[in-house]
Amino acid sequence: MKLSKKGEYALRSLINLGIAAEMNRKLVQVSELAESEQLPVKFLEQILQALKEAGIVESQRGKFGGYRLGRPAKKILIGEVVRLIDGPLAPIGCVSQSAYEPCTCPDEAHCGLRMLMLDVRNAIAAILDRYTLSDVVEITLRKMERDRVSLPFSPEVAGSPVQARVPARIARRQLASRPRGHRGARTGSPTEGILHHILGEYSI
């Protein structure tokens, strides 16, 4: 699979809506979402409409209207969003569980390529269906706090550290996850992904 621009914009917008919810923002205007991620407004409106029809987001009309998550972030699987916007996760049709299509191979049961692509499909699905929007939002906030980046959708408090603006639930998890003897955040590699942040020093 390859994440399309539409899929990318959908996930980035949902992450921002998840952050806004943590900051106790009830609604976020589409213009705010577009500006925060430098996305085209018209295209983003189409994506949000698709997410709304699926019950992933809700909207409220009016001068002070906007968007919010349609259900808790912990109940929104990343794989669900990707499938909704971009379709099946399988790289070829004959290994798709939701949109199976026979290929041109004369012996599918003994096709080495199909076996390989099935493993690829299963690996992708295992990750995208394991993590929720809540996981991604938490990791995002944790890393922003570590790097002392001002959090979006939260009121700026003059002279206050970024840590003070991190939701208490996130801050408690940060402290609980730090190993004994922790002396501050380790500088991360640009290649670190969500698994690294969840599993710490463990590798997969």
C-alpha positions, 0 to 999 in steps of 0.5 A: 500500500501507499498512503495517498495525499487524501489519506495523509490529510485525513490522518493529520487532521484526526491527530489534530482533532485528537490533540484539540480534545486533549486540550479541552477544545470542543470544536475546531474550525476547518480553517484552523485544521487547514492552517495548522498543517498547511492543507488546502481547505476545499480538499480537506472539507471533502475528506472531513465529509467522508470521515463524518459519514463514517461517524469518525468525526462530527460537525456543528454548523454556525459562526462558531461551528467546527469539527470534533471527533465522533467517538473517543480517540481510543476507539478509532483504529488507524487501519480503519481510517486508511481503509476508509480513505484509501481502500484495501491494505493489500499490495495486490488483490489476491491477498486482500481480505476486504476486496479480493480479486483473483490474479493471473497466476495459474496456481494461486495456492502455490504462488510464491509471490502471493505468499510474499505479498500476503506477509506484506499485507499481514505486517501492514495490517498488524501495525495499522490495526494495533494502534489507535488515534489515541496512541498517536496523539499521546506519542505526539504530545509526549514528543512535543513536550520533550522538545518543548514545542508549544502545543496546538489548540491550547492557550499560551501561558506567558512564562510557563513551561510547556510541561504545564500545558501537557494534559495531566493524563499524558504527563502521568503516563510520561512519568510512569514510563520513564525508567529508574534513574532517568535524567531527562529526555534522550535526543531522538533519531529522525527515523524513530517511529511510534513503536520506538516511543511506545516500546522505549529501548526495545527493538522489533 
